[in-house]
């Protein structure tokens, strides 16, 4: 019986590059968590407190804008919904920024 001899290609690069091999796709594991995920970002956690500085008071009078310190992980839509639920007002626009002390400030235009 004659057996064919295979030769390997010589590597010419200074570093070895592993050839791509077959990767079997992973099967999804069945979930053992039967409880629905509870959203713990209610409006009382989203909005921490309103700011009452002189600049914030001027914005209320001139631009019809409220200023709040909010939770750092909330986004603009969550802030908008929380202000609507807490104060029963229609929100036109929300601007956010992160202050140098690490707190997130939200300007809510009514």
C-alpha positions in Angstrom: 0.0 0.0 0.0 1.4 3.4 -1.0 0.8 6.3 1.4 1.0 9.9 0.0 3.4 12.1 2.0 2.2 15.6 2.7 4.6 18.4 3.2 3.8 21.5 5.2 4.4 25.0 3.9 7.4 26.6 5.5 6.7 29.7 7.6 8.4 32.8 6.3 7.2 35.3 8.9 9.1 36.0 12.1 6.0 35.4 14.2 3.7 32.4 14.1 0.1 33.2 13.0 -2.3 30.4 14.1 -4.5 29.3 11.2 -8.2 29.8 11.5 -10.0 26.6 12.6 -13.6 25.7 12.8 -15.5 27.2 15.7 -18.7 25.6 16.6 -21.4 28.1 17.5 -22.4 28.0 21.2 -25.8 26.7 22.1 -28.0 29.1 24.2 -28.2 28.0 27.8 -31.7 27.6 29.2 -32.6 30.3 31.6 -33.4 29.2 35.2 -34.5 32.8 36.1 -38.3 32.7 35.9 -38.9 36.1 37.5 -39.3 39.1 35.2 -36.5 41.6 35.5 -37.7 44.5 37.7 -36.8 48.0 36.6 -35.5 49.7 39.8 -35.1 53.1 38.1 -38.4 54.7 39.3 -38.9 58.5 39.2 -37.7 58.9 42.8 -34.4 57.3 42.0 -33.9 59.1 38.7 -34.3 62.6 40.1 -32.3 63.2 43.3 -33.1 66.8 44.0 -33.7 70.1 42.3 -31.0 72.7 42.2 -31.8 76.1 43.8 -28.8 78.2 43.0 -29.0 81.7 41.7 -28.2 80.6 38.2 -30.9 77.9 38.4 -33.5 80.4 39.6 -32.5 82.7 36.7 -33.0 79.8 34.2 -36.5 79.1 35.7 -37.5 82.8 35.2 -35.9 83.5 31.8 -35.9 80.2 29.9 -38.7 78.2 31.6 -36.1 75.6 32.5 -35.9 73.5 35.7 -32.5 72.2 36.9 -32.1 68.9 38.7 -29.3 66.6 40.0 -30.1 63.2 38.6 -28.8 59.7 39.0 -25.6 59.2 37.0 -26.8 56.1 35.1 -30.1 57.6 33.7 -30.5 58.8 30.2 -32.6 61.7 28.8 -35.7 59.7 28.1 -35.8 58.4 31.7 -35.3 61.9 33.0 -38.1 63.2 30.8 -40.5 60.5 32.0 -39.6 61.0 35.6 -40.3 64.8 35.5 -43.6 64.1 33.7 -44.6 61.6 36.4 -43.5 63.7 39.4 -44.6 67.2 38.4 -47.4 66.5 35.7 -45.8 68.9 33.2 -45.0 68.5 29.5 -41.3 68.4 28.9 -40.0 70.0 25.7 -36.2 69.2 25.9 -33.7 67.7 28.3 -30.0 68.7 28.4 -27.5 66.8 30.6 -24.0 67.3 31.8 -21.7 65.7 34.3 -20.3 68.2 36.8 -16.7 68.2 37.9 -17.7 66.6 41.2 -19.1 63.6 39.3 -22.8 64.4 39.7 -25.1 64.5 36.6 -27.1 67.7 36.1 -30.2 67.9 33.9 -31.7 71.0 32.4 -35.4 70.3 31.7 -37.1 72.8 29.4 -40.8 73.0 29.8 
